[in-house]
Amino acid sequence: MYLSELNIWNFRKYGEIKKEEEIYPGISLELNPGFNLLVGENDSGKSAIIDAIKYTILTQSYDYIRLEEEDFHLSEEGERASDMKIECIFRGFHNNEAKNFLEWLGMEKIEDEFLYFLKVFLIAKRRDGKVSFDIKAGPGDDGTILNGEARNLLRSTYLTPLRDAERELAPRRNSRLSQILDSHESFKNIEGEHYLFSIMREANINIEKYFEGLDQEGKTLQDDNGAKLLGEINKYLYEFSGTSNLESNFGISEMNLKNILEKLSLSLLSAKSGLGSQNLLFIAVELLLLKREGYSGLKLALIEEIEAHIHTQAQIRLINFLQEEAEKSKIQLILTTHSSVLASKINLRNLIICKNNKVFPMGAEYTELEKGDYLFLERFLDSTKANLFFAEGVLLVEGDAENLLIPTIAEIIDKPLSKYGVSLVNVGNTAFLRYSRVFKRANEEEGFLEIPVSCITDNDIKPNIYKSVKEGVSTKYDLGKDRVNELRTERKNRIEGQKVKLFISPEWTLEYDMALGCLQREIYKAVLQAKKIQNSDKYVLTDEKRKEVEEEIEAKYKVWEAEETSEEEKAFYIYYHLMLEKQISKSITAQCLAVILKEQEKAKIKERILTDQNLDYLVKAISYVTDGEDMHD
């Protein structure tokens, strides 16, 4: 059995939804039977989901759980709810599991088969500063109280976000290690005396002999410090006890299995192990509970911030193993993370995005992604691109030049991407549709991701001047204005929808359009600098080479002035004859241009950019994802 569905009314971030006379849960989340990873920025509701589950079904470590007034949802109007409900629905029962919950099970028809389900719900009320709650189960809305045995079979394994793994694995009363071992089949239903008893009894006898001044064979020890110590204690005890003649001896107390297990510790053999290694050991021990043979209870682990204290490569190994183990061993894992590395390494169908008090599973039935999209994204969704799952806004670009230049332009126009929580993702020139579908939901009525997404792309319709280098090429003017507009509209319709917008360059490519506008001299300079850099073994230009660039530009502009060269011809020379024909790196050019723009007086370069029609599409794309200003055409 597994936790199939979670419904929450008025718990922390998640309120309730009122439609006509019906009241619906603030969130309704369907979970995978195996692996589930909750991602999202801070305060996005990940911990609230984990706690909602934990409060309803409790934990294997018997953590003390107490509902506070602050756990009741606070509305935007400042009103705190007086009632709360959390509902956990379990499915996938085998008969040996179902027998433990017969009083509370319901039946439902799925396709042509009747199957068991178990609905467990926490109902809480807040009255006069006091909070009361009950945990019940049953197929209806009323339910009855679960007995202790049934409650224990539903408990989850829970790992806190800031766990002290070393303390949990150290010997102490009710240590987590002793609880796990005590629940393992190795210590259950033992016929006769457990082997650990004989080990401890022998140790106890030897300890007693030592304090009597004897060795294991009963011979007198030359070093009788133990006997002297015990003798002193008994001497004082004799004086204190009067006629009672009290006497003592050392030994291991409380010889029962639980006490023995509480005296055990588990540690790594390496003396240099740190917090990360201790965490890995702790997780390995917790897996013992989930993989118990013959256990007919719930095999669910809740793990917050799985990446805590673990370095990147260890995170990747751990998440890959857990994902495979969940499928292979039929255990359920629900994890939270802030790590884009982990978000990029799991199957997309196992991902759940928490955003704006809503949850968005990424399974195929919830998104507009196609099967091929999942395969593509799971191969190419690296840690940089996975930042989009944690963003307030997303800029999708199709090349290195945009990737390097847009942050600089955003800063110049006073909309820095980092300030607005915007992720810039370079998707390559064919993947816009695949990545944009990540943000589009199959059923808009259920809500969609309120993340503005700007896709920035080149027009890719060649200008008429292209015929000067190649005859027979279809250009913008051959197609005609109406057809050009139709093609732009067709591209927008393929990409756009919900919060996704497509911004297309007005003429040809980013570099050509810049060369056609107010940044012509700057990009010309950047291309020449890039040419010298890529032909050198040093990245930094000398003053002499900078001077050569300036002289070449001045000479070229004098020729253009004398020949009355058009702006289109100038732009085509800079982009086609210089950059493309001479194979000058676009990325190095972009880096050089970014530096050149930053060196200029900000107010003046800002005004030039904001008034340049060739750069208007970039300004609009940045504005849309930063302040939500939709100036989209």
QUIMOSUL-V147083 format. One record per backbone hydrogen bond with DSSP energy under -0.5 kcal/mol. NH is the residue of the N-H (numbers start at 1). CO is the residue of the C=O. Records with the same first field share a line. If there is no record, write none. Layout:
NH = CO + CO
This chain:
2 = 91
4 = 2 + 89
5 = 89
6 = 29
7 = 87
8 = 27
9 = 85
10 = 15
11 = 14
12 = 10 + 71
14 = 11
15 = 13
17 = 24
18 = 16
19 = 17 + 22
22 = 19
24 = 17
26 = 8 + 15
27 = 8
29 = 6
30 = 28
31 = 4
36 = 333
37 = 350
38 = 335
39 = 37 + 352
40 = 337
44 = 41
49 = 45
50 = 46
51 = 47
52 = 48
53 = 49
54 = 50
55 = 51
56 = 52
57 = 53
58 = 54
60 = 156
62 = 59
71 = 68
72 = 69
73 = 10
75 = 73 + 79
78 = 75
81 = 73
84 = 124
85 = 9
86 = 122
87 = 7
88 = 120
89 = 5
90 = 88 + 118
91 = 2
97 = 94
98 = 94
99 = 95
100 = 97
101 = 98
102 = 99
104 = 101
105 = 101
106 = 117
108 = 115
110 = 108 + 113
111 = 109
113 = 110
115 = 108 + 113
117 = 106
118 = 90
119 = 104
120 = 88 + 118
121 = 136
122 = 86
123 = 121 + 134
124 = 84
125 = 132
126 = 82
127 = 125 + 130
130 = 127
132 = 125
134 = 123
136 = 121 + 134
137 = 144
138 = 119
144 = 137
146 = 135
151 = 147
152 = 148
153 = 149
154 = 150 + 151
155 = 152
156 = 58
157 = 300
159 = 302
160 = 158
163 = 160 + 161
165 = 163
168 = 164
169 = 165
170 = 167
172 = 262
175 = 172
177 = 168
179 = 175
180 = 176
181 = 177
182 = 178
183 = 179
184 = 180 + 181
187 = 184
188 = 185
192 = 190
197 = 194
198 = 194
199 = 195
200 = 196
201 = 197
202 = 198
203 = 199
204 = 200
205 = 201
206 = 202
207 = 203
208 = 204
209 = 205
210 = 206
211 = 207
212 = 208 + 209
213 = 210
214 = 209
215 = 219
218 = 215
221 = 213
224 = 222
228 = 224
229 = 225
230 = 226
231 = 227
232 = 228
233 = 229
234 = 230
235 = 231
236 = 232
237 = 233
238 = 234
239 = 235
240 = 236
241 = 237
242 = 238
244 = 241
245 = 242
253 = 251
256 = 254
260 = 256
261 = 257
262 = 258
263 = 259 + 260
264 = 261
266 = 169
273 = 270
278 = 274
279 = 275
280 = 276
281 = 277
282 = 278
283 = 279
284 = 280
285 = 281
286 = 282
287 = 283
288 = 285
289 = 285 + 286
290 = 286
291 = 287
292 = 289
295 = 292
298 = 153
299 = 1
300 = 298
301 = 332
302 = 157
303 = 301 + 334
304 = 159
306 = 336
308 = 305
310 = 307
315 = 311
316 = 312
317 = 313
318 = 314
319 = 315
320 = 316
321 = 317
322 = 318
323 = 319
324 = 320
325 = 321
326 = 322
327 = 323
328 = 324
329 = 325
330 = 326
331 = 326
332 = 299
333 = 34
334 = 301
335 = 36
336 = 303
337 = 38
340 = 338
343 = 339
344 = 340
345 = 341 + 342
346 = 342
350 = 347
351 = 348
352 = 37
353 = 360
354 = 39
355 = 353 + 358
358 = 355
360 = 353
362 = 351
366 = 363
367 = 363
368 = 437 + 440
373 = 370
374 = 370
375 = 371
376 = 372
377 = 373
378 = 374
379 = 375 + 376
380 = 376
381 = 377
382 = 380
386 = 382
387 = 384
388 = 385
389 = 386
390 = 387
391 = 388
392 = 421
393 = 421
394 = 452
395 = 423
396 = 394 + 454
397 = 395 + 425
398 = 456
403 = 399
404 = 400
405 = 401
406 = 402
408 = 405
409 = 405
410 = 406
411 = 407
412 = 408
413 = 409
414 = 411
415 = 410
420 = 416
421 = 418
422 = 417
423 = 393
425 = 395 + 423
426 = 424
427 = 397 + 425
428 = 397
431 = 428
435 = 431
436 = 432
437 = 433
438 = 435
439 = 436
440 = 437
441 = 439
442 = 366
444 = 442
446 = 443
447 = 444
451 = 449
452 = 392 + 450
453 = 499
454 = 394
455 = 453 + 501
456 = 396 + 454
457 = 455 + 503
459 = 508
460 = 508
461 = 507
462 = 460
466 = 463
467 = 464
468 = 465
469 = 466
470 = 466
473 = 470
476 = 462
479 = 475
480 = 476
484 = 480
485 = 481
486 = 482
487 = 483
488 = 484
489 = 485
490 = 486
491 = 487
492 = 488
493 = 489
494 = 490
495 = 491
496 = 492
497 = 500
500 = 497
501 = 453
503 = 455
504 = 502
505 = 457
513 = 509
514 = 510
515 = 511
516 = 512
517 = 513 + 514
519 = 514
520 = 517
523 = 519
524 = 520
525 = 521
526 = 522
527 = 523
528 = 524
529 = 525
530 = 526
531 = 527
532 = 528
533 = 529
534 = 530
535 = 531
536 = 533
546 = 542
547 = 543
548 = 544
549 = 545
550 = 546
551 = 547
552 = 548
553 = 549
554 = 550
555 = 551
556 = 552
557 = 553
558 = 554
559 = 555
560 = 556
561 = 557
562 = 558
563 = 559
564 = 560 + 561
565 = 560
570 = 566
571 = 567
572 = 568
573 = 569
574 = 570
575 = 571
576 = 572
577 = 572
578 = 573
579 = 574
580 = 575
581 = 576
582 = 578
583 = 580
584 = 579
589 = 585
590 = 586
591 = 587
592 = 588
593 = 589
594 = 590
595 = 591
596 = 592
597 = 593
598 = 594
599 = 595
600 = 597
605 = 601
606 = 602
607 = 603
608 = 604
609 = 605
610 = 606
611 = 607
612 = 609
613 = 611
615 = 612
616 = 613
618 = 615
619 = 615
620 = 616
621 = 617
622 = 618
623 = 619
624 = 620
625 = 621
626 = 622
627 = 623
628 = 623 + 624
629 = 623
630 = 628
631 = 629
